[in-house]
């Protein structure tokens, strides 16, 4: 796959997960039992942001910060 295709898929993934994350956050506002789903969506969103940050901007330090944030979000789901 060419790098341009990775960029398109990365942006599409981030857009879709962002919309689902926002919908999940509104849903959690009314039904707090789904907080684990919100943390899962946040972890996926942070992984998408980390990927796009690595591919587009080539900033390795911010990529690490986003991956660590995703791991923390996934740990919150596990606990």
MODELLER restraints for C-alpha pairs under 7 A, 6 or more apart:
rsr = mdl.restraints
at = mdl.atoms
rsr.add(forms.Gaussian(group=physical.xy_distance, feature=features.Distance(at['CA:10:A'], at['CA:48:A']), mean=6.66, stdev=0.5))
rsr.add(forms.Gaussian(group=physical.xy_distance, feature=features.Distance(at['CA:10:A'], at['CA:52:A']), mean=5.94, stdev=0.5))
rsr.add(forms.Gaussian(group=physical.xy_distance, feature=features.Distance(at['CA:13:A'], at['CA:48:A']), mean=6.73, stdev=0.5))
rsr.add(forms.Gaussian(group=physical.xy_distance, feature=features.Distance(at['CA:14:A'], at['CA:45:A']), mean=6.26, stdev=0.5))
rsr.add(forms.Gaussian(group=physical.xy_distance, feature=features.Distance(at['CA:14:A'], at['CA:48:A']), mean=5.39, stdev=0.5))
rsr.add(forms.Gaussian(group=physical.xy_distance, feature=features.Distance(at['CA:14:A'], at['CA:49:A']), mean=6.63, stdev=0.5))
rsr.add(forms.Gaussian(group=physical.xy_distance, feature=features.Distance(at['CA:17:A'], at['CA:41:A']), mean=6.87, stdev=0.5))
rsr.add(forms.Gaussian(group=physical.xy_distance, feature=features.Distance(at['CA:17:A'], at['CA:45:A']), mean=5.76, stdev=0.5))
rsr.add(forms.Gaussian(group=physical.xy_distance, feature=features.Distance(at['CA:18:A'], at['CA:45:A']), mean=6.40, stdev=0.5))
rsr.add(forms.Gaussian(group=physical.xy_distance, feature=features.Distance(at['CA:21:A'], at['CA:38:A']), mean=6.51, stdev=0.5))
rsr.add(forms.Gaussian(group=physical.xy_distance, feature=features.Distance(at['CA:21:A'], at['CA:41:A']), mean=5.46, stdev=0.5))
rsr.add(forms.Gaussian(group=physical.xy_distance, feature=features.Distance(at['CA:21:A'], at['CA:42:A']), mean=6.50, stdev=0.5))
rsr.add(forms.Gaussian(group=physical.xy_distance, feature=features.Distance(at['CA:24:A'], at['CA:38:A']), mean=5.72, stdev=0.5))
rsr.add(forms.Gaussian(group=physical.xy_distance, feature=features.Distance(at['CA:25:A'], at['CA:38:A']), mean=6.21, stdev=0.5))
rsr.add(forms.Gaussian(group=physical.xy_distance, feature=features.Distance(at['CA:28:A'], at['CA:34:A']), mean=5.69, stdev=0.5))
rsr.add(forms.Gaussian(group=physical.xy_distance, feature=features.Distance(at['CA:28:A'], at['CA:35:A']), mean=5.97, stdev=0.5))
rsr.add(forms.Gaussian(group=physical.xy_distance, feature=features.Distance(at['CA:36:A'], at['CA:77:A']), mean=5.13, stdev=0.5))
rsr.add(forms.Gaussian(group=physical.xy_distance, feature=features.Distance(at['CA:39:A'], at['CA:73:A']), mean=5.33, stdev=0.5))
rsr.add(forms.Gaussian(group=physical.xy_distance, feature=features.Distance(at['CA:39:A'], at['CA:74:A']), mean=6.70, stdev=0.5))
rsr.add(forms.Gaussian(group=physical.xy_distance, feature=features.Distance(at['CA:39:A'], at['CA:76:A']), mean=6.79, stdev=0.5))
rsr.add(forms.Gaussian(group=physical.xy_distance, feature=features.Distance(at['CA:39:A'], at['CA:77:A']), mean=6.16, stdev=0.5))
rsr.add(forms.Gaussian(group=physical.xy_distance, feature=features.Distance(at['CA:40:A'], at['CA:73:A']), mean=6.62, stdev=0.5))
rsr.add(forms.Gaussian(group=physical.xy_distance, feature=features.Distance(at['CA:40:A'], at['CA:74:A']), mean=6.06, stdev=0.5))
rsr.add(forms.Gaussian(group=physical.xy_distance, feature=features.Distance(at['CA:40:A'], at['CA:77:A']), mean=6.51, stdev=0.5))
rsr.add(forms.Gaussian(group=physical.xy_distance, feature=features.Distance(at['CA:42:A'], at['CA:73:A']), mean=6.60, stdev=0.5))
rsr.add(forms.Gaussian(group=physical.xy_distance, feature=features.Distance(at['CA:43:A'], at['CA:70:A']), mean=4.13, stdev=0.5))
rsr.add(forms.Gaussian(group=physical.xy_distance, feature=features.Distance(at['CA:43:A'], at['CA:71:A']), mean=6.86, stdev=0.5))
rsr.add(forms.Gaussian(group=physical.xy_distance, feature=features.Distance(at['CA:43:A'], at['CA:73:A']), mean=5.12, stdev=0.5))
rsr.add(forms.Gaussian(group=physical.xy_distance, feature=features.Distance(at['CA:43:A'], at['CA:74:A']), mean=5.90, stdev=0.5))
rsr.add(forms.Gaussian(group=physical.xy_distance, feature=features.Distance(at['CA:44:A'], at['CA:70:A']), mean=6.90, stdev=0.5))
rsr.add(forms.Gaussian(group=physical.xy_distance, feature=features.Distance(at['CA:46:A'], at['CA:66:A']), mean=5.54, stdev=0.5))
rsr.add(forms.Gaussian(group=physical.xy_distance, feature=features.Distance(at['CA:46:A'], at['CA:67:A']), mean=6.69, stdev=0.5))
rsr.add(forms.Gaussian(group=physical.xy_distance, feature=features.Distance(at['CA:46:A'], at['CA:69:A']), mean=6.80, stdev=0.5))
rsr.add(forms.Gaussian(group=physical.xy_distance, feature=features.Distance(at['CA:46:A'], at['CA:70:A']), mean=5.32, stdev=0.5))
rsr.add(forms.Gaussian(group=physical.xy_distance, feature=features.Distance(at['CA:47:A'], at['CA:66:A']), mean=6.67, stdev=0.5))
rsr.add(forms.Gaussian(group=physical.xy_distance, feature=features.Distance(at['CA:47:A'], at['CA:67:A']), mean=5.96, stdev=0.5))
rsr.add(forms.Gaussian(group=physical.xy_distance, feature=features.Distance(at['CA:47:A'], at['CA:70:A']), mean=6.05, stdev=0.5))
rsr.add(forms.Gaussian(group=physical.xy_distance, feature=features.Distance(at['CA:50:A'], at['CA:63:A']), mean=4.68, stdev=0.5))
rsr.add(forms.Gaussian(group=physical.xy_distance, feature=features.Distance(at['CA:50:A'], at['CA:66:A']), mean=5.30, stdev=0.5))
rsr.add(forms.Gaussian(group=physical.xy_distance, feature=features.Distance(at['CA:50:A'], at['CA:67:A']), mean=6.22, stdev=0.5))
rsr.add(forms.Gaussian(group=physical.xy_distance, feature=features.Distance(at['CA:53:A'], at['CA:59:A']), mean=6.43, stdev=0.5))
rsr.add(forms.Gaussian(group=physical.xy_distance, feature=features.Distance(at['CA:53:A'], at['CA:63:A']), mean=6.06, stdev=0.5))
rsr.add(forms.Gaussian(group=physical.xy_distance, feature=features.Distance(at['CA:54:A'], at['CA:60:A']), mean=6.29, stdev=0.5))
rsr.add(forms.Gaussian(group=physical.xy_distance, feature=features.Distance(at['CA:54:A'], at['CA:63:A']), mean=6.02, stdev=0.5))
